Amino acid sequence: MITINDIQSKTLTDLFEQYPFLPGFFEEHTLELNGNLDISLFDYLAFLDDEEEQENRAMDKAQVLDSMCIYIDQMLAFLGEDEDDGVNSITLLPGTNKSGEAEQFGELIIKKSEIVCIVGATGSGKSRLLADIEWVAKGDTPTSRSVLINGEIGDSKWRLDSGNKLVAQLSQNMNFVMDLSVYEFIELHAQSRLVEDVESVINKIFAQANDLAGEKFELTTPITSLSGGQSRALMIADTAILSKSPIVLIDEIENAGIDRKRALDLLIGEEKIVLMATHDPILALMGDKRIVIKNGGIHKVIETSVEEQKLLGDLERMDAVIQNMRNRLRQGEIIQKEDIGF
């Protein structure tokens, strides 16, 4: 809840930077912004100390400040950006597997900027785990798991409010149906988030997406013409930079045709909690820990060991050789035995 003390001593410049939608309040209340914006809000509203001005507007300074606090709270709630709603961690508490047996862990705390991999056979229960997290389960799902937000029972808004979506999903197939260019697609999302500098955000997302994609594309490219890898690169960059969902689930990023490591670095750099379902040993070892799913339940939670981290370097070098050969084959080159290198 925003209070008058939170805003009255801040400059207009700082307030507009913190709340890009706030100029709308000034416009609605015919508060002109022709003067110096580097003065405090309290000083700016000094003209309302005049009784004639109060009578003309039917509001005094205190009423304007109070209305502004309400406006900010309502806009933050609408955008899913409530000041006190940052998700710093989620905690999974054990339930049961399909046979009714207790899951084999005590509790699992996943913090912001962590990568947790989910491994298991097809149909083992990875989707059910995600569903429990999305629903902020309270022992009321088929697994009887519970999910805590910041160590506490989750607010019901995570279940009911579409503006406060807990999980953003990036599936294997990102099929666009809208008749928009890449530029228009990003612009639409940025405008829906009331971003102040839309052009800057468009350029940032576009640059990051092309950095991830194996094949470059243009801002003018229709999104329906993007390849699978290009689509995933665009959505990963868009999700990292514009999505307010604190948790991102990526399903088998190894099949996306993008730079996997850069994609993960981008997401955790934007302080997301990343859950990644994968069959790729390189990606599995990139995670801080991995959840092993069997028979619908969490069978193990494994911390990535120092030895595994050392092995990861060897696997990455092997993968680099394979990627290089793949690219050379695409270019029509002949592979020689000495190209293998190990």
N, C-alpha and C positions, 0 to 999 in steps of 0.2 A: 504494500500500500504506500503510494507516494504521499508525502506530507508537504505542507507549505515550507517548512524548514529545509526540506531536501532541494527545493528549487529557487527560493527567493534570493539567495546570495550568489547564485551562478550567473555568469554573463549570458546574454542572448546567444552569442556565438557558441558557447559550450552547450547550452540547452538544445540548440538546433542540431548540433553534431550528435548529441546523445539521443535525441528524439527527432529523427528526420521528418516526422509527420506533424511536428508542433506548429510550423507556420500556418497550417490549416486552421488551428485554433485562433490565431491572430486574425486571419482573414474573416473567419466566421463572426468575430466580435469587433470587426472594423478597427483593429489596433494596428496603426500604421507603423511600418518598419523603415522609414526613410532616414532615420538618424543613425547614431553610432551603436553598433551591435556589441561592442566590447564593454558595455556597462551592465551592472547587475539587473536582474529582473525587477527587484524591489525599487531600484532607482528609476528604471524605465517607467514604472507605473506611478511615479510621483505625481503625474498630472491628474491622477484620480483623487488626490487629496483635495482638489477644488470641489466645493459643494455643488456648483453649477454643472460641472462635468459629471459628477455622480448622478445628479438629477436627470441629465440628458440621457445617460446610459442605463439608468435604473440599477446601477451596480457601483459598489465602492471597491477599493483596492483588495480588501480581504475576500470579498465575494469573487472577484476575478481570479485571485490566486487559488481559492477553493475550487472553482469551476475548472481551472487548468489542471489541478491534481486529479480530479475525477476524469477529465478527458484523457490524460496520460494513462491512467490505470485502465480505462476502457480500451484504448488503442493497443496497449501492450497485451491485454487479454485477447483481443481480436486477432492479433498477429502471433499469438503463442509465445510472447517474449516477456512474460511477467518477470519483474525484477528479481523476485525471490525464488524462481522456479528453475534455477540452473541444476542440471543433473551432473553431479560429480562422480557418482558411483551407482552401480546396481548390485544387489546381493541376491543370489539364488539360494534358496533353502530347499533341502531335499524333499522329494515326494516318493513315488513308487514307479516301477516299470510296468510293462503290460501284464506281467504275472503277479502283480501286487507286492513284489519284493522291494524293500527299501533301497533307494539309490545310494551308491557307494561314495558319498562325500559328506562332509559336515556342513559347510557353507562355502559359497564361492563369491568373492567380492571382485568386481571388475571395475576398474577406475578409468577416468577420462584419459584419452591418449594411449590406452592399452589396446593390443590386438589379441583376441582370443579366437583360436581356430576350433572349428567343430568338425570332427572326423567320425566316420561310421559308414556302414554299408547303406546302400539305397533302401529307403523304407525303414531305417532303424529308429527314426524319431527326431530327426534334426528339425523338421518343420514344426513339430509339436513344441519343441523347446522355444523356438522363435515366437510361436503363438502365445505361449505362457508369458514371455517377456512383454510382448505387445499389449496383452490384456492386463498386465501388472497383477498376475495371479495371486490370489489370497487363499490358496488351498481349495479353490472352487473350480478347478479344471480336471480333466481325466487323470492327469499325473499327480494331483494333490500338491504340486510345488507352490511355493510362495516366492514373490519377487518384491524386494524392498528397494526404494529409491532414496539414495543418500542415507541408508541405514534405517529408514522408517517406512511404515506401511504407505504404499503409494496413494496419492490423491486420485479420486474417482475421475477427475478431468482427463487423465491419461486414457481412460476408457471411452469417455463420452464426447469429448471436445475434439472435433476434427482439426482445429487449429493447434492442438497440442499433441501431435502425433509423436509417440515415443521412438518408433523405429522407422527408418527409411530403408526400403528394400531395393537392391539392385540385382535383378534376376539375370539368368543366362541370356535370355532373349529380350532385347529392348526394341520393340517394334513400334514405330511412330505412325500415327494415322492423320495427324494434323497437317494441313497444307501451309506450312510455315518454313521460312529459311532458318538457318542456325541462329542468325542475328535476331530474328523476330521471336523465336522460341525463348532465348535467354532474356530478351527484353521483356516479354510477357511475364516471365517468372519474377524478374527483378522489380517490375512495376507492381506486381501483386504483393511484394514484400515492402513496398513503399521505400525502395532504396533511393537515397538522395542523388548519388552520382551513378546513374544507370550506365552511361557509356563506359566508365572505368570498370564496372563490374562485368559488363559484357566482354570487354577486351581481356580481362583477367581470366575469366572462365574459358574463353576461346583459346587463349595462349596455353593454359594448363591442359585443356583437352587435346590440343595438337601435340603437346609434349608427351602425352600418354599414348596417343594413337600411332600405330605402325605406319599408317598412310595418312598424309595430311589432307585437310579439307578447308573450305573457305567459309567465311561468314554468310556468303550468298548461297551456299549449298542447301538445297531443300533437305529437311531432316528425314524425309521419306527415302532419300537417295543415299543416306549414310549406310556404310557396311555395319555388320554386327560389332566389330571392334571399335569403329568410330562412334557408334551410338553409345557403347558402354563408356568410352573415354569421355564423351560429352556429359553423360549422366553422372559419372563419378565426379568430374570437376564441378558440375552444377550442384550436386548434393553437398560436396565439401564446402563450397563457398556460400550457397544461398539457403540450403535446407536448414530449418531450425530443429529438426529431429536430432537429439543428442546421440542416438545409437544408429549405426549403419550396419546392415547385414548384406554381405556380398556372397552370392552363390556361385561357386566355381569360377573365380576370376581367371583361372588358368586357361579357360576356353575363350577368353575375350579378345585375344589378339592385341593386347595392350601391354605397356610396360608395368608389370605387376608391382615391382618394388616402389616405383615412383607413385603409383596409385595409392598404395598404403601410406607412404610418407606424406602425401597430400592430405589424406583423411585425418591422420593422427595429428598433423600439423595444425589442423583446424579444430583440434581438441574434441574429436569424436571418440566414442567408444565403438570399436570395430569388432564385429563378430563375423567370422569368415568360414563358410562351409567349403571344404576343399578336400581333394584327393591327392594334391600335389605335395610331395615331401618337402620341397623347398619352401613353399608357402606355410606348411604346417610348422616348420622349424623357425620361420620368421616371427611367429606369434610368441607372446610372452608366456602363454600357456595354451594347452589344448584340451578340449572336452571330448571324451570318447563316448559315443552313444551306442548302446546295445539294447535290443528288445524294448525300445521305447523309453529307456531310462538313461540317466548319466551313470556310466559304468566306472569311469575314472576321470580325474582332473590331474593333468600332468604339467608340471612346471618345466619349461625348456631348460635343459641343463647346460652347463658350460661346455661339456663334451659335444653335445648336439650343436651348439653354436659354432664350435670349431669345424664340425662336419658340414655345417651349412656352407662355409666358405668353399669347401671342396665341391659340394653339389652345385654351387653357383658357377664355379669355373667350368664344370662339365656342361652345365646348361648353356653357358655362353658359347661353348664350342658348337653345341647342337643348334642354337639360334643362328650362329654364323653360317653353318652349313645350310640351314633352311633358307636363309636369305640368298646364299650363292646359288642354290638350286633354282630359286625363283628367277634369278637373273640368267639362267641357262648355262651356268658354269659346271665343269666336271669336278667331282670330289675325288681327291687322292687320299691314299692311306695316311700319308704324313700330315694331312689336315686334321686328323683326329686329335693328335697331341697327347694322348694318354692311353 
